[in-house]
């Protein structure tokens, strides 16, 4: 009987030890490597103090206000640009009308049948009136031609298409305007296409 009781006692002791060991493993598993307690594989967030929560809310509020202010400024800029440059695309297209008027005048003036005729003078006068009216309308809308002739070449305003030998001008001076450029306030509608001066070469001087 004593032997059987000892066996039962030993068995019960082993069972208790196993249970304690299992509980210890479970407790260890609840704590991750970085000290964050876990339950059923889900990390439990550390609770913030009331002061920390207030600071976190203040930070979120400040970020929200900053974002709202940035959006307001972007909206204001877009609104101002739309007001100031709303007709930019239309104005750029309308320049083609001026170009066509100028080409028409040149074509008529070079027509052998119309040269030195009263009909040609009347037609050119009417074309000039239309052209001046368009330039006046452009000016009222802050669209003005770029100064080119006798100006120094400015890559921001002019586009050099050719060089013209001319010792009377400093190199890089605009001596010919191929196509007139225009500005809309401080924004470039299109650059002036120009010819610029350059010094005569030695060969051309010898030929002369």
ABEGO torsion letter per residue (X at the ends): XAAAAAAAAAAAAAAAAAAAAAAAAAAAAABBAAGBBBBGGBBBBBBBBAAAAAAAAAAAAAAAAAAAAAAAAAAAAAAAAAAAAAAAAAAAAAAAAAAAAAAAAAAAAABAAABGBAAAAAAAAAAAAAAAAAAAAAAAAGBBBBBABGBBBBAAABBBABBBBBAABBBGBBABBABBBBBBEABBABBBBBBBBBBBBAAAAAAX
